[in-house]
Amino acid sequence: MLLFFLLLACGEPSDTSDPCQPSVDWDSWGHGFFLTWCSSCHSATTEDRHGAPDNAVFDQESDVLLWRDRINIRVLQQQDMPVGGGISDIDQIYLQEYLLYLELCEEQQ
Protein backbone atom coordinates (compact mmCIF):
# COMPACT_ATOMS: atom_id res chain seq x y z
CA MET A 1 0.00 0.00 0.00
CA LEU A 2 2.84 2.39 0.87
CA LEU A 3 4.44 1.72 -2.50
CA PHE A 4 1.16 2.68 -4.19
CA PHE A 5 1.11 6.04 -2.42
CA LEU A 6 4.78 6.62 -3.17
CA LEU A 7 4.18 5.97 -6.83
CA LEU A 8 1.25 8.38 -6.87
CA ALA A 9 3.14 11.09 -5.01
CA CYS A 10 6.47 10.78 -6.72
CA GLY A 11 5.56 9.99 -10.28
CA GLU A 12 6.65 6.94 -12.19
CA PRO A 13 10.06 5.72 -11.06
CA SER A 14 12.51 4.52 -13.67
CA ASP A 15 12.66 0.98 -12.25
CA THR A 16 10.24 -0.11 -9.53
CA SER A 17 12.01 -3.46 -9.10
CA ASP A 18 15.15 -1.82 -7.68
CA PRO A 19 14.63 -0.12 -4.30
CA CYS A 20 18.12 1.37 -4.60
CA GLN A 21 16.89 3.60 -7.43
CA PRO A 22 14.60 5.93 -5.46
CA SER A 23 12.58 8.77 -6.88
CA VAL A 24 14.22 10.97 -4.23
CA ASP A 25 17.87 10.90 -3.23
CA TRP A 26 20.36 13.21 -1.50
CA ASP A 27 21.07 15.31 -4.58
CA SER A 28 17.51 15.64 -5.86
CA TRP A 29 15.71 16.10 -2.55
CA GLY A 30 17.47 15.10 0.69
CA HIS A 31 20.14 17.80 0.82
CA GLY A 32 17.60 20.58 0.26
CA PHE A 33 15.20 19.09 2.79
CA PHE A 34 17.78 18.83 5.57
CA LEU A 35 19.22 22.24 4.74
CA THR A 36 15.75 23.84 4.90
CA TRP A 37 14.27 22.04 7.89
CA CYS A 38 17.20 20.86 10.03
CA SER A 39 20.40 22.86 9.55
CA SER A 40 19.43 25.71 11.90
CA CYS A 41 19.98 23.27 14.79
CA HIS A 42 21.72 20.25 13.22
CA SER A 43 24.68 21.66 11.28
CA ALA A 44 28.34 21.49 12.28
CA THR A 45 28.58 25.25 11.72
CA THR A 46 25.52 26.18 13.80
CA GLU A 47 26.53 28.26 16.82
CA ASP A 48 23.22 28.07 18.73
CA ARG A 49 21.92 24.52 18.42
CA HIS A 50 18.87 25.21 20.61
CA GLY A 51 19.56 22.11 22.69
CA ALA A 52 20.30 19.71 19.82
CA PRO A 53 23.06 17.23 20.71
CA ASP A 54 26.47 18.27 19.38
CA ASN A 55 26.88 15.01 17.47
CA ALA A 56 23.45 15.20 15.78
CA VAL A 57 24.64 16.78 12.53
CA PHE A 58 22.86 16.34 9.19
CA ASP A 59 25.22 18.16 6.80
CA GLN A 60 25.96 15.14 4.63
CA GLU A 61 24.13 12.00 3.57
CA SER A 62 26.49 9.92 5.70
CA ASP A 63 25.35 11.94 8.74
CA VAL A 64 21.69 11.28 7.94
CA LEU A 65 22.47 7.59 7.47
CA LEU A 66 23.83 7.42 11.03
CA TRP A 67 20.73 9.15 12.42
CA ARG A 68 18.06 7.72 10.10
CA ASP A 69 16.26 5.70 12.79
CA ARG A 70 16.06 8.67 15.15
CA ILE A 71 14.98 11.00 12.31
CA ASN A 72 12.21 8.55 11.46
CA ILE A 73 11.00 8.49 15.06
CA ARG A 74 11.13 12.24 15.69
CA VAL A 75 9.91 13.54 12.30
CA LEU A 76 7.56 10.84 11.01
CA GLN A 77 6.30 9.02 14.10
CA GLN A 78 6.28 11.50 16.97
CA GLN A 79 6.10 14.50 14.61
CA ASP A 80 7.80 16.76 17.16
CA MET A 81 10.55 17.75 14.75
CA PRO A 82 11.20 20.12 13.21
CA VAL A 83 10.61 22.45 16.12
CA GLY A 84 7.99 25.05 15.35
CA GLY A 85 5.91 22.97 12.96
CA GLY A 86 5.74 19.80 11.00
CA ILE A 87 6.55 19.14 7.40
CA SER A 88 4.02 18.84 4.58
CA ASP A 89 2.31 15.55 3.78
CA ILE A 90 4.30 15.20 0.55
CA ASP A 91 7.59 15.82 2.36
CA GLN A 92 6.59 13.14 4.88
CA ILE A 93 6.15 10.70 2.00
CA TYR A 94 9.44 11.73 0.41
CA LEU A 95 11.28 11.48 3.75
CA GLN A 96 9.83 8.06 4.42
CA GLU A 97 10.95 6.87 1.00
CA TYR A 98 14.37 8.45 1.41
CA LEU A 99 14.98 6.87 4.83
CA LEU A 100 13.81 3.50 3.53
CA TYR A 101 16.22 3.85 0.61
CA LEU A 102 19.06 4.55 3.08
CA GLU A 103 18.15 1.51 5.15
CA LEU A 104 17.79 -0.90 2.22
CA CYS A 105 20.75 0.29 0.23
CA GLU A 106 23.27 1.10 2.95
CA GLU A 107 25.66 -1.64 1.82
CA GLN A 108 25.70 -0.37 -1.76
CA GLN A 109 26.69 3.19 -0.84
Jmol script that loads the backbone (N, CA, C; Angstrom):
load data "model"
ATOM      1  N   MET A   1       0.820  -1.184   0.000  1.00  0.00           N
ATOM      2  CA  MET A   1       0.000   0.000   0.000  1.00  0.00           C
ATOM      3  C   MET A   1       0.865   1.248   0.000  1.00  0.00           C
ATOM      4  N   LEU A   2       1.939   1.250   0.824  1.00  0.00           N
ATOM      5  CA  LEU A   2       2.835   2.391   0.865  1.00  0.00           C
ATOM      6  C   LEU A   2       3.453   2.640  -0.506  1.00  0.00           C
ATOM      7  N   LEU A   3       3.860   1.571  -1.177  1.00  0.00           N
ATOM      8  CA  LEU A   3       4.439   1.722  -2.505  1.00  0.00           C
ATOM      9  C   LEU A   3       3.455   2.394  -3.456  1.00  0.00           C
ATOM     10  N   PHE A   4       2.187   2.063  -3.360  1.00  0.00           N
ATOM     11  CA  PHE A   4       1.164   2.679  -4.195  1.00  0.00           C
ATOM     12  C   PHE A   4       1.127   4.190  -3.978  1.00  0.00           C
ATOM     13  N   PHE A   5       1.135   4.612  -2.709  1.00  0.00           N
ATOM     14  CA  PHE A   5       1.113   6.044  -2.415  1.00  0.00           C
ATOM     15  C   PHE A   5       2.391   6.728  -2.858  1.00  0.00           C
ATOM     16  N   LEU A   6       3.529   6.044  -2.704  1.00  0.00           N
ATOM     17  CA  LEU A   6       4.783   6.621  -3.166  1.00  0.00           C
ATOM     18  C   LEU A   6       4.778   6.816  -4.673  1.00  0.00           C
ATOM     19  N   LEU A   7       4.247   5.842  -5.379  1.00  0.00           N
ATOM     20  CA  LEU A   7       4.181   5.968  -6.829  1.00  0.00           C
ATOM     21  C   LEU A   7       3.275   7.118  -7.243  1.00  0.00           C
ATOM     22  N   LEU A   8       2.153   7.273  -6.567  1.00  0.00           N
ATOM     23  CA  LEU A   8       1.254   8.383  -6.870  1.00  0.00           C
ATOM     24  C   LEU A   8       1.900   9.727  -6.574  1.00  0.00           C
ATOM     25  N   ALA A   9       2.570   9.814  -5.439  1.00  0.00           N
ATOM     26  CA  ALA A   9       3.137  11.087  -5.006  1.00  0.00           C
ATOM     27  C   ALA A   9       4.391  11.467  -5.776  1.00  0.00           C
ATOM     28  N   CYS A  10       5.161  10.497  -6.166  1.00  0.00           N
ATOM     29  CA  CYS A  10       6.473  10.780  -6.720  1.00  0.00           C
ATOM     30  C   CYS A  10       6.551  10.621  -8.229  1.00  0.00           C
ATOM     31  N   GLY A  11       5.483  10.223  -8.844  1.00  0.00           N
ATOM     32  CA  GLY A  11       5.557   9.988 -10.277  1.00  0.00           C
ATOM     33  C   GLY A  11       6.027   8.582 -10.544  1.00  0.00           C
ATOM     34  N   GLU A  12       6.250   8.289 -11.794  1.00  0.00           N
ATOM     35  CA  GLU A  12       6.649   6.939 -12.187  1.00  0.00           C
ATOM     36  C   GLU A  12       8.148   6.785 -12.079  1.00  0.00           C
ATOM     37  N   PRO A  13       8.627   5.929 -11.173  1.00  0.00           N
ATOM     38  CA  PRO A  13      10.065   5.716 -11.058  1.00  0.00           C
ATOM     39  C   PRO A  13      10.603   4.991 -12.282  1.00  0.00           C
ATOM     40  N   SER A  14      11.897   5.129 -12.496  1.00  0.00           N
ATOM     41  CA  SER A  14      12.507   4.523 -13.672  1.00  0.00           C
ATOM     42  C   SER A  14      12.515   3.001 -13.602  1.00  0.00           C
ATOM     43  N   ASP A  15      12.618   2.422 -12.388  1.00  0.00           N
ATOM     44  CA  ASP A  15      12.665   0.976 -12.251  1.00  0.00           C
ATOM     45  C   ASP A  15      12.124   0.599 -10.880  1.00  0.00           C
ATOM     46  N   THR A  16      10.862   0.194 -10.811  1.00  0.00           N
ATOM     47  CA  THR A  16      10.241  -0.114  -9.532  1.00  0.00           C
ATOM     48  C   THR A  16      10.764  -1.397  -8.912  1.00  0.00           C
ATOM     49  N   SER A  17      11.495  -2.219  -9.654  1.00  0.00           N
ATOM     50  CA  SER A  17      12.008  -3.462  -9.104  1.00  0.00           C
ATOM     51  C   SER A  17      13.289  -3.249  -8.304  1.00  0.00           C
ATOM     52  N   ASP A  18      13.900  -2.084  -8.377  1.00  0.00           N
ATOM     53  CA  ASP A  18      15.149  -1.823  -7.681  1.00  0.00           C
ATOM     54  C   ASP A  18      14.941  -0.738  -6.625  1.00  0.00           C
ATOM     55  N   PRO A  19      14.854  -1.119  -5.348  1.00  0.00           N
ATOM     56  CA  PRO A  19      14.631  -0.123  -4.303  1.00  0.00           C
ATOM     57  C   PRO A  19      15.811   0.824  -4.122  1.00  0.00           C
ATOM     58  N   CYS A  20      16.960   0.500  -4.716  1.00  0.00           N
ATOM     59  CA  CYS A  20      18.125   1.370  -4.602  1.00  0.00           C
ATOM     60  C   CYS A  20      18.161   2.414  -5.715  1.00  0.00           C
ATOM     61  N   GLN A  21      17.067   2.544  -6.438  1.00  0.00           N
ATOM     62  CA  GLN A  21      16.892   3.601  -7.429  1.00  0.00           C
ATOM     63  C   GLN A  21      15.655   4.413  -7.035  1.00  0.00           C
ATOM     64  N   PRO A  22      15.777   5.219  -5.968  1.00  0.00           N
ATOM     65  CA  PRO A  22      14.602   5.927  -5.457  1.00  0.00           C
ATOM     66  C   PRO A  22      14.217   7.101  -6.346  1.00  0.00           C
ATOM     67  N   SER A  23      12.991   7.565  -6.164  1.00  0.00           N
ATOM     68  CA  SER A  23      12.577   8.767  -6.885  1.00  0.00           C
ATOM     69  C   SER A  23      13.098  10.015  -6.181  1.00  0.00           C
ATOM     70  N   VAL A  24      13.555   9.881  -4.943  1.00  0.00           N
ATOM     71  CA  VAL A  24      14.224  10.967  -4.229  1.00  0.00           C
ATOM     72  C   VAL A  24      15.553  10.440  -3.704  1.00  0.00           C
ATOM     73  N   ASP A  25      16.579  11.248  -3.791  1.00  0.00           N
ATOM     74  CA  ASP A  25      17.873  10.899  -3.228  1.00  0.00           C
ATOM     75  C   ASP A  25      18.479  12.161  -2.620  1.00  0.00           C
ATOM     76  N   TRP A  26      19.716  12.076  -2.163  1.00  0.00           N
ATOM     77  CA  TRP A  26      20.358  13.210  -1.499  1.00  0.00           C
ATOM     78  C   TRP A  26      20.436  14.418  -2.431  1.00  0.00           C
ATOM     79  N   ASP A  27      20.869  14.188  -3.653  1.00  0.00           N
ATOM     80  CA  ASP A  27      21.067  15.306  -4.579  1.00  0.00           C
ATOM     81  C   ASP A  27      19.762  15.925  -5.052  1.00  0.00           C
ATOM     82  N   SER A  28      18.760  15.112  -5.304  1.00  0.00           N
ATOM     83  CA  SER A  28      17.513  15.640  -5.864  1.00  0.00           C
ATOM     84  C   SER A  28      16.546  16.163  -4.813  1.00  0.00           C
ATOM     85  N   TRP A  29      16.675  15.697  -3.564  1.00  0.00           N
ATOM     86  CA  TRP A  29      15.705  16.101  -2.551  1.00  0.00           C
ATOM     87  C   TRP A  29      16.299  16.209  -1.146  1.00  0.00           C
ATOM     88  N   GLY A  30      17.026  15.193  -0.700  1.00  0.00           N
ATOM     89  CA  GLY A  30      17.475  15.102   0.695  1.00  0.00           C
ATOM     90  C   GLY A  30      18.289  16.287   1.171  1.00  0.00           C
ATOM     91  N   HIS A  31      19.279  16.704   0.395  1.00  0.00           N
ATOM     92  CA  HIS A  31      20.137  17.804   0.822  1.00  0.00           C
ATOM     93  C   HIS A  31      19.318  19.072   1.046  1.00  0.00           C
ATOM     94  N   GLY A  32      18.447  19.392   0.119  1.00  0.00           N
ATOM     95  CA  GLY A  32      17.598  20.575   0.261  1.00  0.00           C
ATOM     96  C   GLY A  32      16.660  20.479   1.443  1.00  0.00           C
ATOM     97  N   PHE A  33      16.097  19.299   1.659  1.00  0.00           N
ATOM     98  CA  PHE A  33      15.196  19.089   2.791  1.00  0.00           C
ATOM     99  C   PHE A  33      15.910  19.338   4.107  1.00  0.00           C
ATOM    100  N   PHE A  34      17.064  18.693   4.307  1.00  0.00           N
ATOM    101  CA  PHE A  34      17.781  18.830   5.570  1.00  0.00           C
ATOM    102  C   PHE A  34      18.356  20.230   5.746  1.00  0.00           C
ATOM    103  N   LEU A  35      18.750  20.864   4.670  1.00  0.00           N
ATOM    104  CA  LEU A  35      19.220  22.240   4.738  1.00  0.00           C
ATOM    105  C   LEU A  35      18.085  23.168   5.173  1.00  0.00           C
ATOM    106  N   THR A  36      16.911  22.985   4.601  1.00  0.00           N
ATOM    107  CA  THR A  36      15.754  23.839   4.901  1.00  0.00           C
ATOM    108  C   THR A  36      15.205  23.609   6.303  1.00  0.00           C
ATOM    109  N   TRP A  37      15.001  22.350   6.665  1.00  0.00           N
ATOM    110  CA  TRP A  37      14.272  22.040   7.895  1.00  0.00           C
ATOM    111  C   TRP A  37      15.154  21.760   9.110  1.00  0.00           C
ATOM    112  N   CYS A  38      16.417  21.389   8.908  1.00  0.00           N
ATOM    113  CA  CYS A  38      17.201  20.856  10.026  1.00  0.00           C
ATOM    114  C   CYS A  38      18.483  21.622  10.342  1.00  0.00           C
ATOM    115  N   SER A  39      19.054  22.305   9.365  1.00  0.00           N
ATOM    116  CA  SER A  39      20.396  22.862   9.554  1.00  0.00           C
ATOM    117  C   SER A  39      20.472  23.978  10.591  1.00  0.00           C
ATOM    118  N   SER A  40      19.358  24.636  10.900  1.00  0.00           N
ATOM    119  CA  SER A  40      19.427  25.708  11.896  1.00  0.00           C
ATOM    120  C   SER A  40      19.828  25.172  13.274  1.00  0.00           C
ATOM    121  N   CYS A  41      19.581  23.893  13.525  1.00  0.00           N
ATOM    122  CA  CYS A  41      19.984  23.271  14.795  1.00  0.00           C
ATOM    123  C   CYS A  41      20.957  22.107  14.614  1.00  0.00           C
ATOM    124  N   HIS A  42      20.974  21.498  13.429  1.00  0.00           N
ATOM    125  CA  HIS A  42      21.723  20.254  13.224  1.00  0.00           C
ATOM    126  C   HIS A  42      22.806  20.380  12.160  1.00  0.00           C
ATOM    127  N   SER A  43      23.545  21.482  12.188  1.00  0.00           N
ATOM    128  CA  SER A  43      24.681  21.656  11.282  1.00  0.00           C
ATOM    129  C   SER A  43      25.947  21.824  12.102  1.00  0.00           C
ATOM    130  N   ALA A  44      27.064  21.366  11.568  1.00  0.00           N
ATOM    131  CA  ALA A  44      28.345  21.493  12.279  1.00  0.00           C
ATOM    132  C   ALA A  44      28.730  22.951  12.470  1.00  0.00           C
ATOM    133  N   THR A  45      28.219  23.832  11.630  1.00  0.00           N
ATOM    134  CA  THR A  45      28.577  25.253  11.718  1.00  0.00           C
ATOM    135  C   THR A  45      27.578  26.080  12.526  1.00  0.00           C
ATOM    136  N   THR A  46      26.524  25.470  13.025  1.00  0.00           N
ATOM    137  CA  THR A  46      25.515  26.182  13.801  1.00  0.00           C
ATOM    138  C   THR A  46      26.065  26.534  15.177  1.00  0.00           C
ATOM    139  N   GLU A  47      26.026  27.823  15.514  1.00  0.00           N
ATOM    140  CA  GLU A  47      26.531  28.256  16.817  1.00  0.00           C
ATOM    141  C   GLU A  47      25.526  27.992  17.935  1.00  0.00           C
ATOM    142  N   ASP A  48      24.252  28.306  17.716  1.00  0.00           N
ATOM    143  CA  ASP A  48      23.220  28.074  18.729  1.00  0.00           C
ATOM    144  C   ASP A  48      22.363  26.901  18.268  1.00  0.00           C
ATOM    145  N   ARG A  49      22.598  25.739  18.837  1.00  0.00           N
ATOM    146  CA  ARG A  49      21.925  24.516  18.417  1.00  0.00           C
ATOM    147  C   ARG A  49      20.573  24.335  19.096  1.00  0.00           C
ATOM    148  N   HIS A  50      20.165  25.250  19.927  1.00  0.00           N
ATOM    149  CA  HIS A  50      18.866  25.208  20.605  1.00  0.00           C
ATOM    150  C   HIS A  50      18.637  23.880  21.315  1.00  0.00           C
ATOM    151  N   GLY A  51      19.680  23.340  21.930  1.00  0.00           N
ATOM    152  CA  GLY A  51      19.558  22.110  22.693  1.00  0.00           C
ATOM    153  C   GLY A  51      19.805  20.823  21.917  1.00  0.00           C
ATOM    154  N   ALA A  52      20.018  20.921  20.610  1.00  0.00           N
ATOM    155  CA  ALA A  52      20.299  19.708  19.821  1.00  0.00           C
ATOM    156  C   ALA A  52      21.657  19.141  20.234  1.00  0.00           C
ATOM    157  N   PRO A  53      21.772  17.832  20.356  1.00  0.00           N
ATOM    158  CA  PRO A  53      23.065  17.232  20.712  1.00  0.00           C
ATOM    159  C   PRO A  53      24.160  17.622  19.721  1.00  0.00           C
ATOM    160  N   ASP A  54      25.358  17.840  20.230  1.00  0.00           N
ATOM    161  CA  ASP A  54      26.474  18.270  19.380  1.00  0.00           C
ATOM    162  C   ASP A  54      26.771  17.290  18.253  1.00  0.00           C
ATOM    163  N   ASN A  55      26.554  16.010  18.494  1.00  0.00           N
ATOM    164  CA  ASN A  55      26.880  15.013  17.471  1.00  0.00           C
ATOM    165  C   ASN A  55      25.736  14.747  16.494  1.00  0.00           C
ATOM    166  N   ALA A  56      24.583  15.368  16.704  1.00  0.00           N
ATOM    167  CA  ALA A  56      23.446  15.202  15.783  1.00  0.00           C
ATOM    168  C   ALA A  56      23.562  16.246  14.678  1.00  0.00           C
ATOM    169  N   VAL A  57      24.347  15.893  13.660  1.00  0.00           N
ATOM    170  CA  VAL A  57      24.645  16.777  12.533  1.00  0.00           C
ATOM    171  C   VAL A  57      24.128  16.107  11.266  1.00  0.00           C
ATOM    172  N   PHE A  58      23.444  16.889  10.418  1.00  0.00           N
ATOM    173  CA  PHE A  58      22.859  16.342   9.186  1.00  0.00           C
ATOM    174  C   PHE A  58      23.369  17.070   7.953  1.00  0.00           C
ATOM    175  N   ASP A  59      24.652  17.410   7.919  1.00  0.00           N
ATOM    176  CA  ASP A  59      25.216  18.164   6.798  1.00  0.00           C
ATOM    177  C   ASP A  59      25.452  17.310   5.554  1.00  0.00           C
ATOM    178  N   GLN A  60      25.657  16.027   5.746  1.00  0.00           N
ATOM    179  CA  GLN A  60      25.962  15.141   4.626  1.00  0.00           C
ATOM    180  C   GLN A  60      25.076  13.896   4.706  1.00  0.00           C
ATOM    181  N   GLU A  61      24.951  13.212   3.587  1.00  0.00           N
ATOM    182  CA  GLU A  61      24.131  12.004   3.568  1.00  0.00           C
ATOM    183  C   GLU A  61      24.639  10.976   4.564  1.00  0.00           C
ATOM    184  N   SER A  62      25.944  10.880   4.739  1.00  0.00           N
ATOM    185  CA  SER A  62      26.491   9.922   5.700  1.00  0.00           C
ATOM    186  C   SER A  62      26.049  10.253   7.123  1.00  0.00           C
ATOM    187  N   ASP A  63      25.872  11.540   7.430  1.00  0.00           N
ATOM    188  CA  ASP A  63      25.353  11.944   8.741  1.00  0.00           C
ATOM    189  C   ASP A  63      23.910  11.462   8.915  1.00  0.00           C
ATOM    190  N   VAL A  64      23.101  11.680   7.895  1.00  0.00           N
ATOM    191  CA  VAL A  64      21.691  11.278   7.937  1.00  0.00           C
ATOM    192  C   VAL A  64      21.587   9.760   8.068  1.00  0.00           C
ATOM    193  N   LEU A  65      22.459   9.044   7.374  1.00  0.00           N
ATOM    194  CA  LEU A  65      22.475   7.588   7.466  1.00  0.00           C
ATOM    195  C   LEU A  65      22.680   7.137   8.912  1.00  0.00           C
ATOM    196  N   LEU A  66      23.583   7.771   9.628  1.00  0.00           N
ATOM    197  CA  LEU A  66      23.829   7.418  11.031  1.00  0.00           C
ATOM    198  C   LEU A  66      22.619   7.692  11.923  1.00  0.00           C
ATOM    199  N   TRP A  67      21.849   8.711  11.592  1.00  0.00           N
ATOM    200  CA  TRP A  67      20.733   9.151  12.424  1.00  0.00           C
ATOM    201  C   TRP A  67      19.370   8.774  11.859  1.00  0.00           C
ATOM    202  N   ARG A  68      19.321   7.965  10.806  1.00  0.00           N
ATOM    203  CA  ARG A  68      18.062   7.715  10.097  1.00  0.00           C
ATOM    204  C   ARG A  68      16.956   7.155  10.992  1.00  0.00           C
ATOM    205  N   ASP A  69      17.286   6.259  11.917  1.00  0.00           N
ATOM    206  CA  ASP A  69      16.257   5.697  12.787  1.00  0.00           C
ATOM    207  C   ASP A  69      15.668   6.770  13.703  1.00  0.00           C
ATOM    208  N   ARG A  70      16.520   7.612  14.249  1.00  0.00           N
ATOM    209  CA  ARG A  70      16.058   8.670  15.150  1.00  0.00           C
ATOM    210  C   ARG A  70      15.277   9.730  14.379  1.00  0.00           C
ATOM    211  N   ILE A  71      15.711  10.045  13.162  1.00  0.00           N
ATOM    212  CA  ILE A  71      14.980  10.998  12.314  1.00  0.00           C
ATOM    213  C   ILE A  71      13.587  10.453  12.031  1.00  0.00           C
ATOM    214  N   ASN A  72      13.504   9.184  11.715  1.00  0.00           N
ATOM    215  CA  ASN A  72      12.207   8.550  11.457  1.00  0.00           C
ATOM    216  C   ASN A  72      11.281   8.696  12.672  1.00  0.00           C
ATOM    217  N   ILE A  73      11.813   8.407  13.846  1.00  0.00           N
ATOM    218  CA  ILE A  73      11.003   8.489  15.062  1.00  0.00           C
ATOM    219  C   ILE A  73      10.541   9.923  15.320  1.00  0.00           C
ATOM    220  N   ARG A  74      11.470  10.866  15.294  1.00  0.00           N
ATOM    221  CA  ARG A  74      11.129  12.243  15.690  1.00  0.00           C
ATOM    222  C   ARG A  74      10.297  12.977  14.641  1.00  0.00           C
ATOM    223  N   VAL A  75      10.607  12.783  13.348  1.00  0.00           N
ATOM    224  CA  VAL A  75       9.911  13.542  12.303  1.00  0.00           C
ATOM    225  C   VAL A  75       8.637  12.838  11.840  1.00  0.00           C
ATOM    226  N   LEU A  76       8.699  11.541  11.603  1.00  0.00           N
ATOM    227  CA  LEU A  76       7.562  10.841  11.012  1.00  0.00           C
ATOM    228  C   LEU A  76       6.622  10.207  12.037  1.00  0.00           C
ATOM    229  N   GLN A  77       7.157   9.685  13.124  1.00  0.00           N
ATOM    230  CA  GLN A  77       6.301   9.015  14.102  1.00  0.00           C
ATOM    231  C   GLN A  77       5.787   9.979  15.174  1.00  0.00           C
ATOM    232  N   GLN A  78       6.691  10.590  15.899  1.00  0.00           N
ATOM    233  CA  GLN A  78       6.277  11.501  16.970  1.00  0.00           C
ATOM    234  C   GLN A  78       5.841  12.859  16.416  1.00  0.00           C
ATOM    235  N   GLN A  79       6.376  13.220  15.284  1.00  0.00           N
ATOM    236  CA  GLN A  79       6.097  14.496  14.608  1.00  0.00           C
ATOM    237  C   GLN A  79       6.346  15.696  15.518  1.00  0.00           C
ATOM    238  N   ASP A  80       7.421  15.621  16.329  1.00  0.00           N
ATOM    239  CA  ASP A  80       7.798  16.756  17.161  1.00  0.00           C
ATOM    240  C   ASP A  80       9.031  17.481  16.621  1.00  0.00           C
ATOM    241  N   MET A  81       9.477  17.074  15.478  1.00  0.00           N
ATOM    242  CA  MET A  81      10.548  17.755  14.745  1.00  0.00           C
ATOM    243  C   MET A  81      10.052  17.945  13.319  1.00  0.00           C
ATOM    244  N   PRO A  82      10.400  19.009  12.696  1.00  0.00           N
ATOM    245  CA  PRO A  82      11.200  20.115  13.211  1.00  0.00           C
ATOM    246  C   PRO A  82      10.430  20.953  14.221  1.00  0.00           C
ATOM    247  N   VAL A  83      11.198  21.587  15.104  1.00  0.00           N
ATOM    248  CA  VAL A  83      10.609  22.450  16.120  1.00  0.00           C
ATOM    249  C   VAL A  83       9.887  23.598  15.416  1.00  0.00           C
ATOM    250  N   GLY A  84       8.730  23.926  15.911  1.00  0.00           N
ATOM    251  CA  GLY A  84       7.992  25.050  15.345  1.00  0.00           C
ATOM    252  C   GLY A  84       6.992  24.661  14.275  1.00  0.00           C
ATOM    253  N   GLY A  85       6.908  23.394  13.940  1.00  0.00           N
ATOM    254  CA  GLY A  85       5.913  22.973  12.962  1.00  0.00           C
ATOM    255  C   GLY A  85       6.383  21.792  12.159  1.00  0.00           C
ATOM    256  N   GLY A  86       5.429  21.009  11.750  1.00  0.00           N
ATOM    257  CA  GLY A  86       5.736  19.801  10.996  1.00  0.00           C
ATOM    258  C   GLY A  86       5.934  20.080   9.517  1.00  0.00           C
ATOM    259  N   ILE A  87       6.321  19.048   8.831  1.00  0.00           N
ATOM    260  CA  ILE A  87       6.552  19.141   7.396  1.00  0.00           C
ATOM    261  C   ILE A  87       5.270  18.773   6.651  1.00  0.00           C
ATOM    262  N   SER A  88       5.213  19.113   5.389  1.00  0.00           N
ATOM    263  CA  SER A  88       4.024  18.840   4.583  1.00  0.00           C
ATOM    264  C   SER A  88       3.823  17.333   4.404  1.00  0.00           C
ATOM    265  N   ASP A  89       2.615  16.964   4.027  1.00  0.00           N
ATOM    266  CA  ASP A  89       2.308  15.546   3.781  1.00  0.00           C
ATOM    267  C   ASP A  89       3.212  14.967   2.699  1.00  0.00           C
ATOM    268  N   ILE A  90       3.453  15.720   1.644  1.00  0.00           N
ATOM    269  CA  ILE A  90       4.297  15.204   0.553  1.00  0.00           C
ATOM    270  C   ILE A  90       5.741  15.046   1.018  1.00  0.00           C
ATOM    271  N   ASP A  91       6.239  15.978   1.832  1.00  0.00           N
ATOM    272  CA  ASP A  91       7.590  15.820   2.360  1.00  0.00           C
ATOM    273  C   ASP A  91       7.676  14.643   3.320  1.00  0.00           C
ATOM    274  N   GLN A  92       6.600  14.337   4.034  1.00  0.00           N
ATOM    275  CA  GLN A  92       6.586  13.144   4.880  1.00  0.00           C
ATOM    276  C   GLN A  92       6.739  11.888   4.030  1.00  0.00           C
ATOM    277  N   ILE A  93       6.052  11.854   2.908  1.00  0.00           N
ATOM    278  CA  ILE A  93       6.147  10.702   1.999  1.00  0.00           C
ATOM    279  C   ILE A  93       7.554  10.599   1.430  1.00  0.00           C
ATOM    280  N   TYR A  94       8.092  11.730   0.968  1.00  0.00           N
ATOM    281  CA  TYR A  94       9.442  11.727   0.413  1.00  0.00           C
ATOM    282  C   TYR A  94      10.470  11.313   1.461  1.00  0.00           C
ATOM    283  N   LEU A  95      10.332  11.835   2.688  1.00  0.00           N
ATOM    284  CA  LEU A  95      11.280  11.484   3.746  1.00  0.00           C
ATOM    285  C   LEU A  95      11.188  10.007   4.081  1.00  0.00           C
ATOM    286  N   GLN A  96       9.992   9.484   4.142  1.00  0.00           N
ATOM    287  CA  GLN A  96       9.829   8.060   4.425  1.00  0.00           C
ATOM    288  C   GLN A  96      10.506   7.225   3.333  1.00  0.00           C
ATOM    289  N   GLU A  97      10.300   7.591   2.084  1.00  0.00           N
ATOM    290  CA  GLU A  97      10.946   6.866   0.999  1.00  0.00           C
ATOM    291  C   GLU A  97      12.459   7.009   1.071  1.00  0.00           C
ATOM    292  N   TYR A  98      12.937   8.204   1.348  1.00  0.00           N
ATOM    293  CA  TYR A  98      14.371   8.447   1.412  1.00  0.00           C
ATOM    294  C   TYR A  98      15.023   7.645   2.537  1.00  0.00           C
ATOM    295  N   LEU A  99      14.418   7.632   3.715  1.00  0.00           N
ATOM    296  CA  LEU A  99      14.976   6.869   4.833  1.00  0.00           C
ATOM    297  C   LEU A  99      14.930   5.370   4.567  1.00  0.00           C
ATOM    298  N   LEU A 100      13.890   4.903   3.906  1.00  0.00           N
ATOM    299  CA  LEU A 100      13.807   3.496   3.527  1.00  0.00           C
ATOM    300  C   LEU A 100      14.915   3.151   2.535  1.00  0.00           C
ATOM    301  N   TYR A 101      15.128   4.027   1.573  1.00  0.00           N
ATOM    302  CA  TYR A 101      16.218   3.852   0.612  1.00  0.00           C
ATOM    303  C   TYR A 101      17.556   3.741   1.348  1.00  0.00           C
ATOM    304  N   LEU A 102      17.810   4.619   2.327  1.00  0.00           N
ATOM    305  CA  LEU A 102      19.060   4.548   3.075  1.00  0.00           C
ATOM    306  C   LEU A 102      19.205   3.228   3.814  1.00  0.00           C
ATOM    307  N   GLU A 103      18.112   2.761   4.392  1.00  0.00           N
ATOM    308  CA  GLU A 103      18.146   1.511   5.147  1.00  0.00           C
ATOM    309  C   GLU A 103      18.395   0.315   4.223  1.00  0.00           C
ATOM    310  N   LEU A 104      17.686   0.253   3.113  1.00  0.00           N
ATOM    311  CA  LEU A 104      17.786  -0.901   2.216  1.00  0.00           C
ATOM    312  C   LEU A 104      19.096  -0.929   1.438  1.00  0.00           C
ATOM    313  N   CYS A 105      19.644   0.218   1.156  1.00  0.00           N
ATOM    314  CA  CYS A 105      20.752   0.291   0.225  1.00  0.00           C
ATOM    315  C   CYS A 105      22.052   0.719   0.885  1.00  0.00           C
ATOM    316  N   GLU A 106      22.102   0.668   2.202  1.00  0.00           N
ATOM    317  CA  GLU A 106      23.270   1.103   2.950  1.00  0.00           C
ATOM    318  C   GLU A 106      24.544   0.401   2.481  1.00  0.00           C
ATOM    319  N   GLU A 107      24.477  -0.884   2.220  1.00  0.00           N
ATOM    320  CA  GLU A 107      25.658  -1.638   1.824  1.00  0.00           C
ATOM    321  C   GLU A 107      26.177  -1.239   0.456  1.00  0.00           C
ATOM    322  N   GLN A 108      25.295  -0.722  -0.402  1.00  0.00           N
ATOM    323  CA  GLN A 108      25.701  -0.368  -1.758  1.00  0.00           C
ATOM    324  C   GLN A 108      26.281   1.032  -1.869  1.00  0.00           C
ATOM    325  N   GLN A 109      26.204   1.810  -0.789  1.00  0.00           N
ATOM    326  CA  GLN A 109      26.692   3.188  -0.845  1.00  0.00           C
ATOM    327  C   GLN A 109      28.179   3.242  -0.644  1.00  0.00           C
TER     328      GLN A 109
END
end "model"
wireframe off; spacefill off
backbone 0.3
color backbone group
